[in-house]
């Protein structure tokens, strides 16, 4: 809808339709955006306003044609879009069937307004003989003194606790206004009165159709003011009690101090009980109103999170259940989560775990689960000692699932992985793994185990006894790719753990040869590629299982998914550390296939880096070195990639070209010229980009002969090929036994790999 005024423009941004709580009418809630237009027609000023329109349907009765009435409403009301015809018809049907009960005997039984434990309050006297017909008499009591006000509000509360009476209470035009006025004026003077009236509004707040009316009287804001005031009173009581405690400690024989302390303590306990009743009902009221996210945002701006977190210091378990539930609802929004982080919420929640109250424990864990999506809060959970507490809950069937989700999130952080080794978490997880029988593991369980296996100390605990053997048997029997991913993470660790896999190399090779489930084959390939073991005879293994044709066939672009092809390249890089195996691969024509793949995947840094690493491994062997240098254009590709933006690619290229330059004079000159050209271009670019300043007539100061110094001439250090007598043995001090330079990141100096990670896919541990 737009205005006809050329100087202004109005537009309805959003329109929600609801039924009137007491009348046969539809209520439209919409947002009106008004703009003042300038001379050019562009908006100069914008404003928004929440509006409400009531469409009364006086002719609606049991015989009304609902579809026709719905069409008429949509046609005549410009605020309702034609697409909402079905919604209007549904609401009209509801109004048509809604009847006002003629007597108490005809009223249907309805569910209690809210949890029974909240009604009635402890110590509150309720008149069971309250009569809806005497509501005017009860309202008159609100204008008397405090005893009468409390009596009148208590009688009205008894009526409001029955949902059947709520609509009838609203028919009294003065009831809501009178209660709101008394609460606003007298809540500071009587906790009992404030608790009773807030309780009445809480009964109405249990039904969303009354929220608009409650908001109109600003009961939510008033409730927050009451809560804030009560929390300040609580702090004063605490300070006073601490002073009495301190006085008794300083003079324990003084009976006067002791009596004053006991009197203050008794008074404190009595006041605390009444105050917590008020806090419970006030927070419950706010929780009901927060069903509307706009109302929740207003609460957040009024610092509701601060009030809730401050209440976590209480010992009342029922109040804590409510407060933590409210925080859990709020925690799904980033702003609220950040507020909780600033108030050290995790530290306070850690004190509630474990506890004997099952509901409180459950909702506390669920709040921690929401907070555990934040990296800093996960770290805080470890710091406050939640790790062993959560681990202990893995044996509790009621709470183990949510506890495992929190622990899984903690295990995502590399710094936190090592902390699990100091708990009994891993033995419990291993027991869960083997109790699953023939079916596959729960995704949460195996994901957690995959993350833990990425830490060396955790992997050692996993493999203790027959742990690795049992994992391998289960993975090979079920062909479970996730379980094999866990095994693959174990295989990446150096030392004794790699040696444990020698007994299973044949089983892994057989799974690759079968070429079954592609995801499972990828994990098997990745596991074998991690086994950089000097004692392993790769040539014999490849011949026995005839894997060379498989590796060559899967180097062709498009022959399989990119993840599988990448694992094949990494596998070739591992087996190429063996001299005889590298020769066998070179004779099979794998090097041209790698160059073809390099051309096809030149935009993928992961592929490029791993293929160059294969070339780097092969130039260490005489037979394969001659093939690469004399029969292929691999050195030319390496020269082109020598100045790539990727640091890993540059490192591997430099190391490979240094060896090629040592053994081939012609390529050595080309490499030297390219390095010289690159350094020269960098120098010229630096000189051209520098601007001469007026105060500095010479680029290098006031000395015009500064550039004539002989030590500034170009040096051939690092550009000329090494001495002809220099052999690969010279590099032994820089690389491991398989010939990998330590300058390359990753295990054994090999280039760091994301284990099949594609740029357009998330890491598995982000599952």
C-alpha positions, -999 to 999 in steps of 0.1 A, spaced: 0 0 0 14 34 -10 2 70 -4 -11 93 -31 7 123 -17 36 130 -41 56 145 -12 54 114 10 52 77 6 38 50 29 44 13 26 33 -17 46 63 -39 53 48 -67 72 13 -78 82 4 -105 107 -32 -116 113 -45 -129 146 -79 -133 163 -92 -110 190 -90 -126 224 -126 -117 234 -145 -104 204 -155 -118 170 -128 -98 152 -95 -101 134 -65 -81 146 -39 -70 121 -4 -62 133 16 -44 107 47 -23 102 42 10 84 72 26 67 68 63 58 92 83 36 93 120 28 104 126 -8 126 153 -20 123 174 -52 140 146 -73 116 120 -59 143 104 -37 134 96 -1 149 122 23 137 108 56 123 74 66 104 63 97 88 31 108 59 25 132 41 -6 145 4 -3 139 -27 -23 147 -61 -26 130 -92 -44 142 -117 -59 117 -149 -66 136 -172 -93 122 -205 -86 138 -224 -107 113 -204 -138 119 -225 -167 132 -229 -204 129 -245 -202 95 -221 -177 79 -205 -187 45 -168 -186 56 -151 -187 21 -173 -158 9 -166 -138 41 -129 -144 38 -128 -132 2 -148 -101 12 -124 -93 40 -93 -97 17 -109 -76 -10 -120 -47 12 -89 -46 34 -59 -33 14 -35 -43 42 -42 -81 36 -24 -96 6 -44 -119 -16 -20 -147 -8 -33 -148 28 -68 -158 18 -64 -193 32 -50 -180 65 -80 -156 69 -104 -184 61 -88 -206 88 -90 -178 114 -127 -172 106 -134 -208 110 -118 -207 144 -139 -176 154 -171 -193 141 -165 -223 163 -154 -204 194 -183 -202 218 -187 -185 252 -197 -210 278 -231 -203 293 -225 -219 326 -197 -235 346 -212 -270 338 -207 -264 301 -171 -253 304 -145 -277 290 -116 -288 311 -84 -272 301 -48 -279 310 -31 -260 338 -17 -227 329 19 -236 336 39 -261 356 22 -273 387 51 -266 409 47 -229 404 11 -229 417 3 -221 444 32 -203 460 46 -216 492 31 -197 521 4 -179 500 -31 -182 513 -56 -189 484 -93 -185 489 -109 -215 472 -143 -198 473 -134 -170 449 -164 -162 426 -161 -147 391 -194 -129 397 -177 -109 426 -149 -96 405 -161 -60 410 -160 -64 447 -124 -78 446 -113 -49 424 -127 -24 450 -103 -39 475 -74 -28 454 -82 8 463 -80 2 501 -50 -3 524 -24 -30 520 -41 -58 538 -72 -53 516 -51 -49 484 -33 -82 491 -67 -99 499 -83 -85 467 -54 -95 444 -53 -129 460 -89 -135 452 -84 -123 416 -54 -146 413 -75 -176 423 -99 -168 395 -70 -162 370 -55 -196 378 -85 -212 360 -80 -206 322 -117 -206 317 -120 -173 337 -94 -154 317 -117 -142 290 -144 -133 315 -119 -113 335 -110 -93 304 -147 -83 299 -143 -62 330 -128 -30 315 -112 -18 347 -96 -51 358 -64 -50 338 -58 -13 343 -64 -15 380 -40 -43 385 -13 -27 364 -18 6 383 -15 -10 417 15 -30 407 32 1 393 26 22 424 29 -3 453 54 -31 442 82 -16 463 61 -16 495 50 -53 495 67 -84 481 35 -104 487 14 -79 467 39 -77 439 42 -115 437 4 -119 436 -3 -93 408 27 -105 387 13 -140 391 -20 -128 377 -4 -114 346 17 -145 343 -15 -165 340 -26 -143 311 9 -146 295 5 -183 292 -17 -176 261 -2 -157 232 -34 -139 224 -31 -119 256 5 -108 250 -6 -76 231 -26 -65 261 2 -72 286 26 -53 264 2 -24 262 4 -20 300 42 -24 299 41 -52 324 72 -68 310 93 -37 316 79 -33 350 87 -69 358 124 -63 348 125 -33 371 112 -54 399 138 -81 393 166 -56 391 155 -40 424 152 -74 442 187 -84 430 201 -52 445 183 -59 477 198 -94 477 233 -79 475 226 -56 504 214 -86 525 245 -105 516 267 -76 527 249 -72 560 251 -110 567 288 -110 559 294 -82 583 276 -101 611 297 -132 602 329 -112 604 319 -97 638 312 -132 652 345 -145 639 365 -117 654 348 -121 688 334 -156 690 326 -153 728 304 -123 724 268 -135 727 253 -102 716 270 -105 682 259 -141 680 222 -133 687 223 -104 662 238 -128 637 211 -155 643 184 -129 641 197 -115 608 201 -149 594 166 -159 602 152 -127 587 174 -132 556 161 -167 551 125 -156 554 130 -126 530 149 -148 506 120 -173 503 95 -146 494 119 -129 471 126 -161 451 89 -167 447 86 -132 432 117 -138 410 103 -171 397 70 -157 386 85 -126 371 110 -145 351 83 -169 340 62 -140 328 92 -126 308 99 -161 294 63 -163 281 64 -128 265 98 -136 248 80 -159 224 79 -128 202 115 -121 191 108 -84 189 98 -84 226 129 -106 233 151 -80 216 137 -53 239 145 -74 269 180 -79 257 184 -41 253 172 -38 289 200 -62 300 179 -94 307 210 -116 303 228 -97 331 198 -102 354 196 -140 346 233 -147 350 233 -128 383 205 -150 395 227 -181 389 243 -175 423 211 -187 441 206 -222 456 169 -226 448 169 -254 423 134 -246 409 144 -210 403 177 -222 387 158 -245 363 138 -215 351 168 -192 348 189 -217 329 160 -225 306 156 -188 298 193 -184 292 192 -215 269 164 -199 249 184 -166 246 217 -183 238 208 -190 202 213 -154 193 249 -141 189 244 -109 209 230 -128 239 258 -154 237 284 -126 238 267 -111 268 269 -144 286 306 -147 277 313 -113 292 296 -123 325 315 -155 331 284 -176 327 305 -208 320 321 -206 354 287 -204 372 273 -232 351 303 -254 360 292 -252 396 259 -268 387 275 -300 373 270 -325 386 238 -320 406 211 -343 419 183 -324 403 178 -341 370 159 -313 352 185 -287 363 214 -309 351 197 -316 318 189 -280 310 224 -268 322 240 -293 298 219 -281 269 228 -245 276 265 -254 277 260 -272 244 247 -240 228 276 -220 242 301 -247 231 298 -235 195 320 -205 205 357 -212 205 366 -190 234 338 -205 256 350 -240 247 384 -231 260 368 -216 291 350 -249 297 383 -267 298 399 -241 321 371 -243 347 374 -281 349 343 -292 330 362 -319 310 363 -346 337 328 -337 349 314 -341 314 334 -373 309 318 -388 340 284 -382 325 291 -405 295 281 -434 317 247 -418 324 221 -428 298 200 -397 305 227 -372 298 254 -390 278 242 -378 244 243 -341 252 275 -345 272 291 -362 241 280 -333 219 298 -308 242 329 -329 244 329 -333 206 329 -295 202 358 -292 227 377 -319 207 376 -297 176 402 -274 191 438 -288 187 449 -273 221 421 -291 239 426 -325 223 455 -334 245 435 -328 276 414 -358 270 444 -381 276 442 -372 313 406 -384 317 390 -418 313 371 -406 283 389 -426 256 384 -460 273 347 -453 276 345 -443 240 363 -475 229 339 -496 249 310 -478 232 325 -485 198 328 -522 204 293 -525 220 276 -516 188 276 -550 173 273 -553 135 255 -519 130 274 -488 123 283 -464 151 264 -433 160 276 -403 140 283 -383 172 304 -411 187 326 -418 157 330 -381 149 342 -376 185 367 -405 181 380 -391 148 388 -358 164 406 -374 194 426 -398 171 443 -367 155 463 -362 187 493 -385 192 489 -392 229 452 -400 224 461 -423 195 485 -442 217 458 -448 243 434 -459 216 459 -485 203 468 -499 238 464 -536 240 445 -548 209 428 -515 202 441 -510 167 436 -546 157 399 -546 169 393 -513 151 408 -526 118 388 -558 120 356 -539 125 363 -513 98 372 -540 72 342 -561 81 316 -533 80 334 -513 52 328 -482 75 345 -451 60 341 -431 92 358 -458 113 385 -460 87 389 -422 89 396 -426 126 423 -453 117 437 -430 91 442 -402 117 460 -427 139 484 -436 110 496 -401 106 515 -400 139 553 -407 138 571 -434 158 558 -466 171 522 -460 159 532 -463 122 550 -496 129 517 -511 142 502 -509 107 527 -532 90 505 -562 98 475 -545 81 492 -532 49 481 -562 29 445 -559 41 444 -522 31 459 -530 -3 432 -556 -9 405 -531 -1 419 -507 -27 421 -534 -53 385 -543 -48 375 -507 -55 342 -509 -36 327 -480 -17 347 -449 -29 347 -431 4 360 -463 21 387 -467 -6 398 -430 -1 404 -436 36 423 -469 29 445 -450 3 451 -422 28 460 -446 55 486 -464 33 499 -431 21 507 -421 57 529 -452 62 563 -437 56 581 -467 71 617 -475 59 612 -513 65 582 -515 42 588 -532 8 565 -511 -14 577 -527 -47 567 -562 -34 534 -549 -22 525 -531 -54 534 -562 -75 516 -587 -52 483 -567 -54 489 -554 -89 483 -518 -78 504 -500 -104 477 -502 -132 451 -490 -106 472 -460 -96 479 -451 -133 443 -454 -144 431 -432 -115 455 -404 -125 434 -396 -155 413 -364 -151 377 -374 -147 384 -411 -140 371 -406 -104 362 -380 -79 389 -354 -72 393 -367 -36 402 -402 -48 426 -389 -75 443 -367 -49 448 -397 -26 463 -416 -55 488 -388 -61 497 -387 -23 501 -425 -24 525 -423 -53 545 -397 -35 549 -421 -5 558 -452 -25 583 -432 -46 606 -430 -16 616 -466 -25 642 -466 -52 631 -498 -70 595 -488 -66 601 -454 -82 618 -470 -112 588 -493 -116 564 -464 -116 585 -444 -141 586 -474 -165 548 -477 -163 543 -442 -177 530 -426 -145 552 -394 -149 535 -383 -182 501 -391 -165 511 -368 -136 520 -340 -160 487 -343 -178 469 -342 -144 490 -312 -134 478 -294 -166 442 -303 -158 444 -293 -121 467 -263 -123 442 -241 -104 440 -265 -75 470 -258 -51 465 -291 -33 469 -311 -65 498 -290 -77 517 -293 -44 513 -331 -42 523 -337 -78 554 -316 -75 563 -335 -43 562 -367 -64 587 -352 -88 608 -341 -58 609 -377 -46 617 -391 -80 647 -368 -87 665 -385 -59 668 -417 -79 690 -419 -109 666 -438 -132 636 -416 -125 657 -385 -124 668 -391 -160 633 -397 -171 620 -365 -155 649 -343 -168 654 -357 -203 621 -372 -214 596 -348 -199 589 -311 -195 585 -314 -158 615 -290 -150 598 -264 -172 566 -267 -152 586 -264 -120 603 -232 -132 569 -217 -140 557 -226 -105 589 -214 -88 573 -181 -78 538 -193 -71 517 -175 -45 514 -207 -24 543 -210 1 542 -248 1 544 -250 -37 574 -226 -38 593 -246 -11 588 -279 -29 597 -264 -63 629 -248 -50 641 -280 -34 634 -300 -66 650 -275 -89 681 -274 -68 686 -311 -73 679 -309 -110 704 -280 -114 730 -301 -97 728 -330 -122 719 -312 -155 740 -283 -166 716 -271 -193 686 -270 -169 709 -255 -143 716 -225 -165 679 -221 -172 671 -222 -136 699 -197 -128 687 -173 -155 651 -175 -142 662 -168 -106 683 -139 -118 654 -125 -139 630 -128 -110 654 -111 -85 661 -84 -111 624 -77 -117 618 -75 -80 646 -50 -76 634 -28 -105 599 -29 -92 611 -18 -57 631 11 -72 603 23 -95 577 22 -66 598 44 -43 591 81 -46 619 106 -44 614 131 -15 623 167 -18 645 166 13 664 136 -1 682 145 -34 697 111 -36 679 78 -33 705 65 -9 713 96 10 736 125 3 765 104 -10 764 102 -49 791 75 -48 771 52 -26 761 30 -55 798 26 -66 806 3 -37 817 -31 -51 798 -51 -26 765 -39 -40 770 -57 -74 749 -87 -80 761 -119 -64 755 -154 -78 750 -168 -43 720 -191 -44 716 -188 -82 745 -209 -95 742 -247 -96 760 -265 -68 794 -281 -73 793 -311 -97 806 -334 -69 777 -326 -46 754 -356 -42 721 -362 -25 740 -374 5 748 -338 12 711 -333 20 709 -361 45 713 -337 74 683 -318 62 658 -346 53 645 -377 68 654 -412 57 630 -412 28 645 -380 14 619 -355 25 631 -320 33 621 -307 67 614 -273 51 581 -288 38 555 -288 65 537 -319 75 547 -354 87 581 -365 74 585 -331 56 558 -339 31 536 -310 20 507 -304 43 475 -319 30 439 -315 40 433 -352 36 408 -349 7 396 -315 17 381 -296 -12 379 -258 -12 341 -260 -15 336 -285 13 339 -281 51 364 -301 72 349 -332 87 355 -321 122 331 -292 116 303 -318 112 
